[in-house]
Amino acid sequence: MPLTSTRKQEKKVKVTFANGLLFVEKADGKQQAFPLEWFPKLMNATDEEREDWEQTDKGIRFNKLDLKVDL
């Protein structure tokens, strides 16, 4: 009898900020860049607020800012 698991495989992304852009690098190495102008909360956020994020099934959620970025 094969073993099965109902846990979803966790996806990892890397989030960085530079030159007025939000960079999201996916596990497969593909990178997306978003202008921070699109997300005023992120543009004006502190480093602490930007670092408090988690990956969701559709993108990234910045917890302290109550902001979702869909990928």
Legacy VTK file of the C-alpha trace (Angstrom):
# vtk DataFile Version 3.0
C-alpha trace
ASCII
DATASET POLYDATA
POINTS 71 float
0.000 0.000 0.000
1.557 3.341 -1.024
1.992 6.085 1.513
0.190 9.332 0.757
0.177 12.720 2.357
-2.505 15.373 2.370
-0.028 18.134 3.198
0.523 20.559 0.367
4.085 20.972 -0.743
5.409 24.233 0.616
6.450 26.714 -2.047
9.355 28.983 -1.319
9.884 32.457 -2.715
12.487 35.117 -2.059
11.344 38.716 -1.575
13.721 41.672 -1.938
13.466 45.413 -2.471
15.795 47.604 -4.549
15.641 50.766 -6.646
11.942 51.347 -6.026
10.994 47.779 -6.987
9.667 44.692 -5.241
11.416 41.566 -6.548
9.895 38.120 -6.080
12.020 35.115 -7.020
10.222 31.794 -7.248
11.718 28.405 -6.419
12.280 27.699 -10.123
14.500 30.799 -10.389
11.999 32.941 -12.290
11.874 36.510 -11.032
9.130 39.114 -11.181
9.560 42.821 -10.471
6.796 45.182 -9.370
7.116 48.984 -9.041
6.540 50.047 -5.449
4.400 52.872 -6.866
1.731 50.204 -7.356
1.761 49.514 -3.602
1.931 52.794 -1.648
1.812 50.920 1.669
4.987 49.039 0.709
6.652 52.130 -0.710
6.236 53.952 2.614
6.801 50.907 4.852
9.631 50.382 7.291
12.092 47.514 6.867
10.368 45.743 9.763
6.973 45.987 8.034
8.436 44.751 4.740
10.142 41.770 6.382
6.921 40.474 7.995
5.450 38.531 5.074
4.212 35.066 4.287
3.516 33.182 1.109
-0.118 32.414 0.336
-1.588 30.135 -2.301
-1.976 33.115 -4.674
0.948 35.338 -3.741
2.402 37.160 -0.756
0.773 38.733 2.270
2.531 41.505 4.176
1.071 40.971 7.635
1.779 44.275 9.376
0.564 46.229 6.360
-2.548 44.109 5.718
-1.497 43.952 2.048
-1.713 41.107 -0.457
0.331 40.896 -3.648
-0.941 38.346 -6.150
1.631 36.582 -8.299
LINES 1 72
71 0 1 2 3 4 5 6 7 8 9 10 11 12 13 14 15 16 17 18 19 20 21 22 23 24 25 26 27 28 29 30 31 32 33 34 35 36 37 38 39 40 41 42 43 44 45 46 47 48 49 50 51 52 53 54 55 56 57 58 59 60 61 62 63 64 65 66 67 68 69 70
